[in-house]
Amino acid sequence: MPTMDWEKEGNAKIVYPEGTYRVKINKFERTESFKKKTPQVKWSAEIVTPAEHVGRPITEYTPLTDASLWRLAKFIQACGVDTSELKKMDTSAPIFDAVLGTCVGREVAWILVEQTTDGGGLRNDITEYRLLPDQEMIQPVLADNIAWDE
């Protein structure tokens, strides 16, 4: 008899067709990657367009490593958050979470492609984030009592 691996079989992800998806960011949380335990930000979103996928969930992960911070910066800026006035900050500081939180409720365009997994299945990769031309840029929502270097 086969053994059921719930972690593997019970967590099937939806694979969307390749294309540009307008998504609304619903929340973020700090997590770790499954295999290497690398710190990352998990972005939970819902699809706004195309119409046939409206309201369906979609998730993106942005690693919190020196080599990947450029990608997270692009993500935040594509959410319409003006980062031009921000100073250097520790990614573990509360003020950094405040910057991430500014993305919640914002909409952004994600470019999705299909990739084949090592096991031969399909998954989506988000290859690019794009600022939406109809969304105003906003300043990060930062509390006055949060220090830059905490």
ZILINSUL-V327411 format. One record per backbone hydrogen bond with DSSP energy under -0.5 kcal/mol. NH is the residue of the N-H (numbers start at 1). CO is the residue of the C=O. E is the energy in kcal/mol with one decimal. If there is no record, write none. Layout:
nh=<NH NH>
co=<CO CO>
e=<E E>
//
This chain:
nh=<5 6 9 10 12 16 19 21 21 22 23 23 24 25 25 26 27 29 31 33 37 40 41 42 42 43 43 44 44 45 45 46 47 48 49 53 54 55 56 58 60 62 63 64 65 68 69 71 72 73 74 75 76 77 78 79 80 81 82 82 83 86 90 93 96 97 98 99 100 101 102 102 103 104 105 106 108 109 110 110 111 112 112 113 115 117 120 123 125 127 127 128 130 132 135 138 140 142 146 147 150>
co=<3 4 5 6 9 14 112 19 110 49 21 108 46 23 106 44 44 42 40 38 33 31 62 29 40 41 60 27 42 43 58 24 56 22 22 50 51 47 53 45 43 41 61 39 63 65 65 68 68 69 70 71 72 73 74 75 77 76 80 138 81 83 148 90 93 93 94 95 96 97 98 99 100 101 25 103 23 130 21 108 128 19 110 125 123 121 117 115 113 111 125 111 109 78 132 80 82 140 143 145 147>
e=<-0.5 -0.8 -3.2 -1.8 -0.5 -0.6 -1.9 -0.5 -2.9 -1.9 -0.6 -2.9 -2.6 -0.5 -2.7 -2.9 -1.7 -1.7 -2.7 -2.3 -0.9 -2.5 -2.5 -3.2 -0.5 -0.6 -3.5 -2.4 -0.6 -0.5 -2.5 -1.9 -2.5 -3.7 -1.6 -2.1 -1.3 -3.3 -2.1 -2.2 -2.0 -2.5 -0.5 -3.0 -0.7 -1.5 -1.0 -1.0 -1.4 -2.5 -2.2 -2.2 -2.6 -2.5 -2.4 -1.2 -1.6 -1.5 -0.6 -3.5 -0.7 -1.4 -0.7 -1.8 -0.9 -1.4 -1.8 -1.7 -2.4 -2.7 -0.9 -0.8 -1.7 -1.0 -3.4 -2.1 -2.1 -2.4 -3.1 -0.5 -2.4 -3.1 -0.7 -2.4 -3.2 -2.9 -1.9 -2.2 -2.4 -2.4 -0.8 -0.8 -2.8 -0.5 -1.6 -3.0 -0.7 -1.0 -1.4 -0.6 -0.8>
//
